[in-house]
Amino acid sequence: MSILLTVGAVGIGGITSGKSVASAVASTEALFEEARSIAVSKGTDAFVMVCVDDPSNSSTYLRRIVIGYYEINPDGTKSQTLALSSKGLTLPDQTYFSQSYSFKDQKAASGTLEQMNLTVSDTVKQSYAGNYMVYQFNSEGICMTPGASFVIGTGARGLTDKNPRVTGGAKRDFGGFVIWRNGSK
């Protein structure tokens, strides 16, 4: 009986960590769709933005994902002021955006995603300011980084670790998708 309980506990632990990655992938896919819709409906560039600003902030570093877009001026021209569409999402505990497996060109497994600095403004609170890796959609909803990959994995970060490290039980606990030119995944 105790052997069965031990096996069950280990199995359930593996299932729950996999659920974090699966739910995070589903949630981020929805954010990509939202960003594409915002770009088309507002007629401006929109961005899915992953926080890479402060490694000492474990609640946001590689975990916060927001949608930004350029505002439109009263005369109809695109502003250079970035606004946030919503709070975005924070990935589940011990689930992180993987800089190691997310590429600008997934097919060639190369290229680093562009970074953008989000500054405080009327539409951006201080807590959201900082550096972000970005996936961009133009006003027609076309991805400006076609073939880029978005990968999430389970990991752990110590107080002094900059990047999460993969733990023994989660070596294969990664998920993600490739963003095609038309914005589909």
C-alpha positions as CSV (number, residue, x, y, z in Angstrom):
1,M,0.0,0.0,0.0
2,S,2.8,2.5,0.9
3,I,4.5,1.8,-2.4
4,L,1.3,2.6,-4.3
5,L,0.9,5.9,-2.4
6,T,4.5,6.9,-3.1
7,V,4.1,6.1,-6.8
8,G,0.9,8.1,-6.8
9,A,2.4,11.1,-5.1
10,V,5.4,11.1,-7.6
11,G,3.0,10.8,-10.5
12,I,0.7,13.6,-9.3
13,G,3.7,15.8,-8.8
14,G,4.7,15.3,-12.4
15,I,1.2,15.9,-13.6
16,T,0.8,19.2,-11.8
17,S,4.1,20.6,-13.2
18,G,3.0,19.7,-16.7
19,K,-0.3,21.4,-16.1
20,S,1.5,24.7,-15.4
21,V,3.3,24.6,-18.7
22,A,0.2,23.5,-20.6
23,S,-2.0,26.2,-19.1
24,A,0.7,28.8,-19.6
25,V,1.1,28.0,-23.2
26,A,-2.7,28.2,-23.7
27,S,-2.9,31.5,-21.9
28,T,0.0,33.0,-24.0
29,E,-1.5,31.8,-27.2
30,A,-4.6,33.8,-26.2
31,L,-2.3,36.9,-25.6
32,F,-0.8,36.5,-29.1
33,E,-4.3,36.5,-30.6
34,E,-5.3,39.5,-28.5
35,A,-2.2,41.4,-29.7
36,R,-2.9,40.6,-33.3
37,S,-6.6,41.7,-32.9
38,I,-5.5,45.0,-31.3
39,A,-3.0,45.7,-34.1
40,V,-5.8,45.2,-36.8
41,S,-8.6,46.9,-34.9
42,K,-6.6,50.0,-33.9
43,G,-4.5,50.1,-37.1
44,T,-1.2,50.2,-35.3
45,D,1.7,48.0,-34.3
46,A,1.1,45.8,-31.3
47,F,3.6,43.8,-29.3
48,V,3.6,40.7,-27.0
49,M,6.2,41.6,-24.4
50,V,8.1,39.4,-22.0
51,C,9.7,41.0,-19.0
52,V,13.5,40.7,-19.0
53,D,14.2,43.7,-16.9
54,D,15.2,42.8,-13.3
55,P,16.5,39.3,-12.6
56,S,16.2,40.0,-8.8
57,N,12.4,40.3,-9.2
58,S,11.3,36.7,-9.2
59,S,7.6,37.6,-9.7
60,T,8.1,39.3,-13.0
61,Y,11.5,38.3,-14.6
62,L,10.7,35.9,-17.5
63,R,7.2,35.5,-16.0
64,R,5.3,38.7,-16.8
65,I,3.8,38.9,-20.3
66,V,1.9,42.0,-21.4
67,I,0.5,43.5,-24.6
68,G,1.7,46.9,-25.8
69,Y,0.7,49.0,-28.8
70,Y,1.5,52.4,-30.3
71,E,-1.3,54.9,-29.6
72,I,-2.8,56.8,-32.5
73,N,-2.6,60.6,-32.5
74,P,-5.7,62.7,-33.0
75,D,-4.5,63.4,-36.6
76,G,-4.5,59.7,-37.3
77,T,-0.7,59.2,-37.3
78,K,1.0,56.5,-35.2
79,S,2.4,57.9,-31.9
80,Q,5.8,56.7,-30.5
81,T,4.1,56.3,-27.1
82,L,3.5,52.8,-26.1
83,A,0.4,51.9,-24.2
84,L,-0.5,48.6,-22.4
85,S,-3.8,47.0,-23.3
86,S,-4.2,45.2,-20.0
87,K,-2.4,43.7,-17.1
88,G,-1.4,40.8,-19.3
89,L,-0.5,37.7,-17.3
90,T,2.1,36.3,-15.0
91,L,3.1,32.7,-15.6
92,P,2.4,30.1,-12.9
93,D,5.0,29.6,-10.2
94,Q,8.2,27.9,-11.3
95,T,7.2,28.4,-15.0
96,Y,9.4,30.7,-17.1
97,F,9.8,32.0,-20.6
98,S,12.8,30.2,-22.0
99,Q,15.4,32.5,-23.6
100,S,17.5,29.5,-24.4
101,Y,14.8,27.8,-26.6
102,S,12.9,30.8,-28.0
103,F,14.5,32.0,-31.2
104,K,13.8,34.7,-33.7
105,D,14.1,32.0,-36.4
106,Q,13.0,28.7,-35.0
107,K,13.8,26.8,-38.2
108,A,17.5,27.7,-38.1
109,A,17.4,27.7,-34.2
110,S,19.1,31.1,-34.2
111,G,18.5,34.8,-33.6
112,T,17.7,36.7,-30.5
113,L,14.4,38.4,-30.2
114,E,14.4,42.2,-30.2
115,Q,14.1,44.1,-26.9
116,M,12.2,47.2,-26.2
117,N,12.2,49.6,-23.2
118,L,8.8,50.4,-21.8
119,T,8.9,53.8,-20.0
120,V,6.5,55.3,-17.5
121,S,3.7,57.3,-19.2
122,D,0.0,58.1,-18.8
123,T,-0.8,54.5,-19.8
124,V,2.2,52.7,-18.3
125,K,2.6,52.4,-14.5
126,Q,6.0,52.4,-12.8
127,S,5.7,48.8,-11.9
128,Y,5.5,47.8,-15.6
129,A,8.4,50.0,-16.8
130,G,11.6,48.2,-17.9
131,N,13.1,46.0,-20.7
132,Y,11.0,43.4,-22.6
133,M,11.6,40.9,-25.3
134,V,9.0,41.5,-28.0
135,Y,7.0,39.8,-30.7
136,Q,5.6,42.4,-33.1
137,F,2.4,42.5,-35.2
138,N,1.9,45.3,-37.8
139,S,-1.4,47.1,-38.4
140,E,-2.5,44.3,-40.8
141,G,-2.0,41.7,-38.2
142,I,1.1,40.3,-39.8
143,C,3.9,39.0,-37.5
144,M,7.1,41.0,-38.0
145,T,9.1,38.1,-36.7
146,P,7.7,35.2,-38.7
147,G,9.0,31.8,-37.7
148,A,9.8,33.0,-34.2
149,S,9.3,30.6,-31.4
150,F,7.8,31.1,-28.0
151,V,8.9,28.5,-25.4
152,I,7.9,28.1,-21.7
153,G,9.5,25.6,-19.3
154,T,9.4,24.6,-15.7
155,G,12.4,25.6,-13.6
156,A,13.7,26.9,-10.3
157,R,15.6,30.1,-9.4
158,G,17.7,30.6,-6.4
159,L,18.0,34.1,-4.8
160,T,21.2,34.8,-6.7
161,D,20.4,32.9,-9.9
162,K,19.8,35.2,-13.0
163,N,18.2,32.5,-15.1
164,P,16.0,29.6,-14.0
165,R,17.6,26.2,-14.0
166,V,15.9,23.1,-15.1
167,T,15.3,20.7,-12.2
168,G,15.8,16.9,-12.5
169,G,12.1,16.1,-12.7
170,A,11.3,18.8,-15.3
171,K,14.0,18.2,-18.0
172,R,11.3,17.6,-20.6
173,D,8.7,19.9,-19.2
174,F,8.7,22.6,-21.9
175,G,6.0,23.7,-24.3
176,G,5.5,26.4,-26.9
177,F,4.6,27.3,-30.4
178,V,6.0,29.0,-33.5
179,I,4.3,32.2,-34.7
180,W,3.8,32.3,-38.5
181,R,3.7,35.4,-40.7
182,N,-0.1,35.6,-40.6
183,G,-0.1,35.4,-36.8
184,S,-1.3,31.8,-36.5
185,K,0.5,29.4,-34.2
